[in-house]
Amino acid sequence: YRIFKNGILIAQIDMYTGPEYSKSIKSDNPYTFRVDSLEPSTEYIFKNEAGDEADNWSTSGPSLTITTRAFDTDPNLPLAGNYKTALLRVSIDYLTGGAINERGELPVYENEQAYVWKDNELKPLGALSGIYAKPYTINEAGQIMGESTIGGNYYGFFWENDTLVGLGNMGGNWVMPEAMNDSGYVVGWSRYASIYTAGWQKAFLWRKGQGMIDLGTLGGENDMNYWERVSSSAFDINNKNQIIGVSPAPGPEDHGFFWQNDSMIDMGKVYPVHLNDKGEVVGQMTTSGGESHLFRWQAGNLTDLGTGGGNSCWPMAINENSQIVARVELNQTDCDGYSIQHLFLLDNDQMRDICPPGSKNFEFGAINNKGQIVGSFDKEDGTRHAFLWTDGAMYQLDDQGAVNSHAADINDEGQIVINTTTADGQYHILLAEPSAVDIKTQAGQNLPKSFALEQNYPNPFNPTTTIAFSLPDMELVSLKVYDLLGREVKSLVSGKKAAGTYEIQFNASHLASGIYYYRLQAGSFVSTKKLILLK
């Protein structure tokens, strides 16, 4: 930011270097500046880097005081041009999409009812009492868990194969499922109390056909009241059936726990948040000096990861490649005096700020196993937009003109779920996908004379391969991959396609080695071929 005298730059201000910006420029707060020793009756103009003038300024004697809201930098992210968005659902009622699995299936919540987007259509899940159901997540088997109500009390549900069942309870009247793994095991907490009354709360593990299992405690009394909330909760479960959460330890405090093989391990006075299939846990710890630090724990070893150079740090997620996303409160404030929070990525023990300099208010959505991150950010015009961070750069996703959008999840195929609100108050769910389909027929070339599905190449492959097909006319096209049991594992193409020759990349990093089949249906034409995945 610069101050000009008669069109000549006389001083430059760095917003975030501290209260004293130069010998002649001082500030009593983050958005008011006083410039001393000015010449009387001389015009001075204050501008930011974009050339915008301060909202107001006044002179008093030999000093100039400038107050402005223009100190924050609008990110102005480039558009992710290689991503295409499609509208999945629109509603005038509240509508939101959640997690997406590798088959492109996702749970949907609309007007207090639960649905699943599957095979290009929205299917209702039902409810425990027919009144209310909200889905939370979906796993790679297509199973969904969420919450529903019975008689005004909240309980968890589990859905698969068009059947919804309740998780039950442990004698309480409030059940909150928190996470589910690919085997359909659900963890969370069961409570007998309202949030303002005394009662107990227990961490549970639910298995289909076995019901709820009380995970126990670390030796403390499992009780809870309004002032002293000592209680057990399970937060996450991985595909090795390892569980993390908090539990009362001896004395009036909670400790983090790591549960495996029917045994609960005390992690100490920490707050675990997420874990991956390696058994790595990330969470928040409070130092003896009262600072909030990020930590990583594995096999009994706890590592203090610090704050990323900020005031505090909160973990958001960890993927299967040990990459950690954290929200860091910087040693900076915005033009309104509020603290600025950025998203940081910890990769190979290197912490980096992924947000543009000077920007603020970035909200985390998800990270996939390729290190791609999605979420949303605020712009200076008051709108909020979805972003994608990939290969060291951040991009704005096409949200089709929405005024409020958030990228909620991204799978390893790069498919992104975007929830949006339009200016007229409609709710949309968008699906953004990388432009994997590549039409090879160029203008002026002869179009294919017949339908054809080519053998994938390379074959065998690991983990990606290319599948090509040809269309002589515009047709409704479906290209799907199945396992040996005939179960769909991936939908690659769905929708109308113009005449031409197409290629698509299939990434099978989430699948086990073995024989699979891919099937093309275009109008009345159907063809199936075999592919082999060798890892």
C-alpha positions, 0 to 999 in steps of 0.5 A, spaced: 500 500 500 502 506 498 501 514 499 502 519 494 504 526 494 502 530 487 502 523 484 509 521 487 510 515 491 513 518 498 511 512 502 510 504 502 506 500 507 507 493 509 500 491 512 503 485 516 510 487 518 508 490 525 505 497 528 511 501 526 511 501 518 517 506 517 520 512 520 514 516 519 508 512 519 505 509 525 498 505 526 494 504 533 490 498 530 491 494 523 487 499 519 488 506 521 495 509 519 497 516 521 503 519 517 506 525 520 510 531 518 506 533 512 506 539 508 499 543 509 494 544 504 497 539 500 493 533 497 495 526 499 492 520 496 492 513 499 492 507 494 492 499 495 496 495 490 490 495 485 489 502 485 483 503 490 483 509 494 482 508 502 474 509 504 475 515 508 481 520 510 482 526 513 487 531 515 488 535 522 494 539 522 501 536 519 498 529 520 494 525 515 489 519 518 487 514 514 482 509 515 480 503 510 477 496 509 481 495 503 487 492 506 485 485 504 487 482 498 482 479 493 485 472 491 482 473 484 484 465 483 485 463 476 479 458 473 481 451 473 479 450 466 481 443 465 475 441 470 468 441 467 462 442 472 455 439 471 448 440 475 446 434 479 440 437 483 437 443 484 432 445 490 428 451 493 429 447 499 435 446 503 440 441 499 447 439 500 451 433 498 457 430 502 462 425 501 463 422 494 466 415 494 471 412 488 465 410 484 462 417 484 456 415 489 454 421 494 449 422 499 445 428 499 441 431 504 434 435 502 429 438 506 430 433 512 430 427 508 436 422 506 438 420 499 444 417 495 446 419 488 447 413 484 447 411 477 445 418 475 439 418 479 437 420 486 434 415 490 431 416 497 434 412 503 428 412 508 428 414 515 427 411 522 421 414 523 419 417 516 420 424 519 427 426 518 434 423 516 441 426 514 446 422 511 453 423 513 458 419 509 459 413 504 464 408 504 467 404 498 462 399 498 456 404 497 454 403 505 451 410 508 451 412 515 447 418 518 442 420 523 435 420 524 429 421 529 425 416 533 420 420 538 424 426 538 430 423 540 436 422 535 439 416 533 444 413 528 442 409 522 446 404 517 444 403 509 445 398 504 442 395 498 436 399 499 435 397 507 435 402 512 436 400 519 437 403 526 444 403 530 440 402 537 443 405 543 446 403 550 440 405 554 441 412 552 436 417 548 441 420 543 446 417 539 451 420 534 455 416 529 462 420 527 465 415 522 465 409 518 470 405 515 469 400 508 467 394 512 461 398 514 463 399 522 461 405 525 463 409 531 461 415 535 457 416 542 451 414 545 448 419 551 443 419 556 442 426 557 441 433 554 447 437 553 445 441 559 443 436 564 448 431 568 448 424 565 453 419 562 456 418 555 459 412 552 464 411 546 461 405 541 463 401 536 457 398 531 457 392 527 452 389 523 449 383 526 452 385 533 450 391 535 453 397 539 459 395 543 461 399 549 469 401 548 470 403 555 474 408 558 481 409 560 479 409 568 476 415 569 468 416 571 464 416 565 460 422 567 458 429 564 454 435 566 454 442 564 460 444 567 465 438 567 464 434 561 468 428 562 465 423 557 467 418 552 467 419 544 469 415 538 471 420 532 474 416 527 475 409 525 480 406 519 480 400 515 484 396 520 478 397 525 483 402 529 479 407 533 481 414 536 477 418 541 477 421 548 475 418 554 476 420 562 482 418 565 483 418 572 482 425 575 477 430 572 480 430 565 479 427 558 485 424 554 486 421 547 485 414 546 487 409 541 483 403 540 485 396 537 484 389 538 479 390 544 484 394 548 484 402 549 491 405 549 492 412 553 495 417 548 495 423 554 492 429 554 491 430 547 485 431 542 485 426 537 481 428 530 483 423 524 487 417 523 489 413 516 490 406 515 497 406 517 495 408 524 497 415 524 493 420 528 493 427 528 490 432 533 491 438 537 495 438 544 495 444 549 503 446 551 505 448 558 505 455 555 497 454 553 499 454 546 495 450 541 499 445 537 498 440 532 501 433 533 502 426 530 502 420 534 503 413 531 505 406 535 506 410 542 510 416 539 507 423 539 511 428 535 509 436 537 508 439 530 508 446 532 503 451 530 506 453 523 509 459 525 502 462 527 498 463 534 495 456 534 494 450 529 488 445 528 488 439 524 483 438 519 485 431 515 491 426 514 491 422 507 494 415 506 500 418 504 501 422 511 500 429 508 496 433 513 492 439 512 491 444 518 488 451 519 493 456 522 491 462 526 496 467 523 500 472 527 496 477 523 489 481 523 484 483 517 482 490 516 476 489 521 481 487 526 479 479 526 485 474 526 486 471 519 486 463 518 490 460 512 490 452 510 497 449 511 499 443 508 504 438 512 508 434 507 515 430 508 515 434 514 515 441 511 509 446 512 507 450 507 501 456 507 497 454 500 493 460 501 495 466 497 499 472 500 494 477 504 488 473 503 483 470 508 477 466 510 479 459 507 475 454 509 477 446 508 473 441 505 477 435 503 484 432 501 484 426 497 490 421 497 494 425 491 494 431 495 489 435 492 485 439 496 478 443 496 474 448 500 472 455 499 474 462 500 471 469 501 472 474 496 471 482 497 464 482 494 461 478 499 461 472 495 464 465 497 467 460 491 469 453 491 477 452 490 482 446 488 489 446 490 493 441 486 500 441 484 502 447 488 497 452 485 490 454 487 484 455 482 477 457 483 472 452 480 466 453 476 460 454 480 456 456 475 455 463 477 453 462 484 454 467 490 455 462 495 459 455 494 463 450 497 467 444 495 465 439 500 469 433 498 474 430 492 475 423 491 482 420 488 479 420 481 479 428 482 471 428 482 469 434 486 462 435 490 460 443 490 454 445 494 452 452 492 447 457 493 444 462 487 442 469 488 435 467 487 436 463 493 436 456 490 440 450 492 444 446 487 449 440 487 454 440 482 459 435 480 466 437 477 470 432 474 477 433 470 476 433 463 479 425 462 475 424 456 479 426 450 475 426 443 481 425 438 477 426 432 478 433 429 474 438 425 475 436 417 477 428 419 472 423 417 467 420 423 467 413 425 463 409 420 461 404 426 461 403 433 467 400 437 470 399 443 478 398 443 482 394 448 485 398 454 492 399 453 497 398 457 494 391 459 496 389 464 496 396 468 498 399 474 494 403 476 492 407 470 490 405 463 487 408 457 480 406 454 478 408 447 471 407 443 468 410 437 461 413 435 458 414 428 452 418 431 450 422 437 448 417 442 447 416 450 453 413 452 455 408 458 462 406 460 463 402 466 468 397 470 465 391 474 469 386 478 469 378 477 462 378 481 459 383 476 459 389 481 460 396 479 466 399 481 467 405 477 462 409 472 467 412 467 462 415 462 455 417 462 451 421 458 450 424 451 456 424 446 457 427 439 460 422 434 467 421 434 473 417 437 474 418 445 479 416 450 479 416 457 484 415 463 482 409 468 485 410 475 485 403 479 489 406 485 483 404 490 482 397 487 486 390 488 489 386 483 485 382 479 481 381 473 476 386 471 471 388 465 469 394 462 462 395 458 460 400 453 453 401 451 451 406 446 444 406 444 443 398 442 451 397 441 454 393 447 461 391 448 465 388 454 472 387 454 477 384 460 482 388 463 488 386 468 490 390 474 497 388 477 500 391 483 
